[in-house]
């Protein structure tokens, strides 16, 4: 089981943030403002998979990677993996898809 955590800013109330939690049987497609965890029934452990910040933060991180402080390096790694398609490949792997299936679905 995969848990999806979304942190959304309210459009009309700029200082209001809302957390949304959803349970899924598959890994969600990587997207902005998203954190993903996977629950392992056998062990009862919750595995942290990734966090992707909002679009603007992703662009700032990518354009200023050399300035990112050590405390935010993991987030930078997630942003880079999101940007280069690595998180999408991980998502497909977690969902049991193979590369050929993804290529056919994307129309390439």
C-alpha positions as CSV (number, residue, x, y, z in Angstrom):
1,X,0.0,0.0,0.0
2,X,1.3,3.5,-0.9
3,X,0.4,6.6,1.0
4,X,0.3,9.9,-0.8
5,X,0.8,13.2,1.1
6,X,-0.1,16.4,-0.7
7,X,0.6,19.8,0.8
8,X,-1.4,22.4,-1.1
9,X,-1.5,26.2,-0.8
10,X,-5.0,27.7,-0.9
11,X,-5.4,29.9,-4.0
12,X,-7.7,32.4,-2.3
13,X,-6.0,32.4,1.2
14,X,-2.3,32.7,0.5
15,X,-1.1,31.9,4.0
16,X,-3.2,28.7,4.3
17,X,-1.7,25.3,3.7
18,X,-3.7,22.1,3.7
19,X,-2.4,18.6,4.1
20,X,-4.2,15.8,2.1
21,X,-3.5,12.1,2.7
22,X,-4.6,9.3,0.4
23,X,-4.2,5.6,0.4
24,X,-3.4,3.9,-2.9
25,X,-2.6,0.4,-4.0
26,X,-0.2,1.7,-6.6
27,X,2.6,4.2,-6.6
28,X,1.4,7.6,-7.8
29,X,3.0,9.4,-10.8
30,X,5.6,11.9,-9.5
31,X,4.2,15.4,-9.4
32,X,4.8,18.8,-7.7
33,X,3.9,19.3,-4.1
34,X,4.0,15.6,-3.3
35,X,5.5,13.3,-0.7
36,X,5.1,9.5,-1.1
37,X,5.5,6.7,1.5
38,X,5.0,3.0,1.1
39,X,3.6,0.9,3.9
40,X,5.0,-2.7,4.2
41,X,2.3,-4.9,5.8
42,X,4.7,-7.7,6.7
43,X,7.0,-5.6,8.8
44,X,4.7,-2.8,9.7
45,X,7.3,-0.3,8.5
46,X,6.6,2.9,6.6
47,X,9.2,3.6,3.9
48,X,9.8,7.2,2.7
49,X,10.0,7.2,-1.1
50,X,10.3,10.8,-2.2
51,X,9.3,14.5,-1.8
52,X,8.9,16.9,-4.6
53,X,8.3,20.6,-3.7
54,X,6.3,23.1,-5.7
55,X,7.3,24.0,-9.3
56,X,9.0,27.3,-8.4
57,X,11.1,25.7,-5.7
58,X,12.1,22.9,-8.1
59,X,13.3,25.5,-10.6
60,X,15.2,27.4,-8.0
61,X,16.9,24.2,-6.8
62,X,17.9,23.1,-10.3
63,X,19.2,26.6,-11.3
64,X,21.2,27.0,-8.0
65,X,22.2,23.4,-7.2
66,X,25.7,24.6,-6.2
67,X,24.2,26.9,-3.5
68,X,22.0,24.2,-1.8
69,X,23.0,23.8,1.8
70,X,23.7,20.3,3.1
71,X,20.4,20.1,5.0
72,X,18.6,20.3,1.7
73,X,20.8,18.0,-0.4
74,X,18.3,15.1,-0.2
75,X,15.5,17.4,-1.5
76,X,17.8,18.5,-4.3
77,X,18.4,14.9,-5.2
78,X,14.7,14.3,-5.4
79,X,14.2,17.4,-7.6
80,X,17.0,16.2,-10.0
81,X,15.5,12.7,-10.1
82,X,12.1,14.2,-10.9
83,X,13.5,16.4,-13.6
84,X,15.5,13.6,-15.3
85,X,12.8,11.0,-15.2
86,X,14.4,8.8,-12.6
87,X,11.4,9.1,-10.2
88,X,9.1,8.0,-13.1
89,X,11.2,5.0,-13.7
90,X,11.1,4.2,-9.9
91,X,7.3,4.6,-10.0
92,X,7.0,2.2,-12.9
93,X,9.2,-0.3,-11.1
94,X,7.2,-0.1,-7.9
95,X,4.0,-0.6,-9.9
96,X,5.5,-3.7,-11.6
97,X,5.6,-2.1,-15.0
98,X,8.4,-2.8,-17.5
99,X,10.1,-0.3,-19.8
100,X,8.3,-1.4,-22.9
101,X,4.9,-0.9,-21.2
102,X,5.8,2.7,-20.4
103,X,7.0,3.4,-23.9
104,X,3.8,2.1,-25.4
105,X,1.6,4.1,-23.0
106,X,3.6,7.3,-23.8
107,X,3.3,6.8,-27.5
108,X,7.0,6.7,-28.3
